[in-house]
Amino acid sequence: MDSSHQIQLAEIYQNGLVVFDNDEQSFFNWLNTNVPVLGNRKPIDMVTTSVGRSQVNEQLMRMEFSII
């Protein structure tokens, strides 16, 4: 795993905690749930690719700013 991959994952984690009010369990539940706006895929399955990480992070940002 290269450093940019680790940075992207850390960013997703940080944004997820913000969106879920520091409730790590709720964030982890979301990561393991099929999300309709992500093509009914689980975010946890998407973070294995750069494109997937970007899509997951973008969705978290949309949730944070209520742009769902």
MARLUMVEX-534466 format. One record per residue (C-alpha): x, y, z; residue number from 1. Coordinates in steps of 0.02 Angstrom, whole numbers, padded with zeros to 5 digits. Each point is the difference from the previous one (the first is absolute). Layout:
N
+--------+--------+--------+-----+
!      X !      Y !      Z ! pos !
+--------+--------+--------+-----+
!      X !      Y !      Z ! NUM !
...
+--------+--------+--------+-----+
***
This chain:
68
+--------+--------+--------+-----+
!      X !      Y !      Z ! pos !
+--------+--------+--------+-----+
!  00000 !  00000 !  00000 !   1 !
!  00077 !  00165 ! -00053 !   2 !
! -00007 !  00160 !  00100 !   3 !
! -00131 !  00083 ! -00111 !   4 !
! -00115 ! -00149 !  00030 !   5 !
!  00026 !  00018 !  00188 !   6 !
! -00033 !  00187 ! -00008 !   7 !
! -00162 ! -00027 ! -00096 !   8 !
! -00059 ! -00131 !  00124 !   9 !
!  00042 !  00115 !  00146 !  10 !
! -00098 !  00139 ! -00084 !  11 !
! -00150 ! -00114 ! -00022 !  12 !
!  00011 ! -00051 !  00183 !  13 !
!  00011 !  00181 !  00060 !  14 !
! -00142 !  00058 ! -00112 !  15 !
! -00105 ! -00149 !  00054 !  16 !
!  00021 !  00043 !  00183 !  17 !
! -00052 !  00180 ! -00035 !  18 !
! -00155 ! -00055 ! -00095 !  19 !
! -00049 ! -00126 !  00134 !  20 !
!  00037 !  00116 !  00148 !  21 !
!  00150 ! -00101 !  00059 !  22 !
! -00108 ! -00157 !  00012 !  23 !
!  00125 ! -00125 ! -00070 !  24 !
! -00123 ! -00145 !  00008 !  25 !
! -00129 !  00094 ! -00105 !  26 !
!  00134 !  00044 ! -00126 !  27 !
!  00058 ! -00181 ! -00010 !  28 !
! -00182 ! -00055 ! -00021 !  29 !
! -00017 !  00121 ! -00146 !  30 !
!  00161 ! -00065 ! -00078 !  31 !
! -00076 ! -00175 !  00000 !  32 !
! -00172 !  00049 ! -00068 !  33 !
! -00053 !  00003 ! -00182 !  34 !
! -00014 !  00185 ! -00042 !  35 !
! -00121 !  00040 ! -00143 !  36 !
!  00093 !  00156 ! -00059 !  37 !
!  00157 ! -00105 ! -00014 !  38 !
! -00082 ! -00122 ! -00119 !  39 !
! -00067 ! -00103 !  00145 !  40 !
!  00177 ! -00049 !  00045 !  41 !
!  00078 ! -00008 !  00172 !  42 !
!  00125 !  00142 !  00028 !  43 !
!  00120 ! -00122 !  00084 !  44 !
!  00010 ! -00098 ! -00163 !  45 !
!  00036 !  00157 ! -00100 !  46 !
!  00151 !  00062 !  00097 !  47 !
!  00115 ! -00126 ! -00083 !  48 !
!  00021 !  00113 ! -00153 !  49 !
!  00046 !  00182 ! -00018 !  50 !
! -00162 !  00036 ! -00094 !  51 !
! -00102 ! -00088 !  00133 !  52 !
!  00086 !  00094 !  00141 !  53 !
! -00037 !  00162 ! -00090 !  54 !
! -00184 ! -00045 ! -00022 !  55 !
! -00019 ! -00051 !  00183 !  56 !
!  00084 !  00159 !  00059 !  57 !
! -00106 !  00106 ! -00117 !  58 !
! -00158 ! -00080 !  00069 !  59 !
!  00056 !  00034 !  00178 !  60 !
!  00029 !  00182 ! -00046 !  61 !
! -00173 !  00008 ! -00078 !  62 !
! -00075 ! -00072 !  00159 !  63 !
!  00095 !  00125 !  00107 !  64 !
! -00070 !  00146 ! -00099 !  65 !
! -00172 ! -00078 ! -00028 !  66 !
!  00025 ! -00016 ! -00188 !  67 !
! -00068 ! -00175 ! -00013 !  68 !
+--------+--------+--------+-----+
***
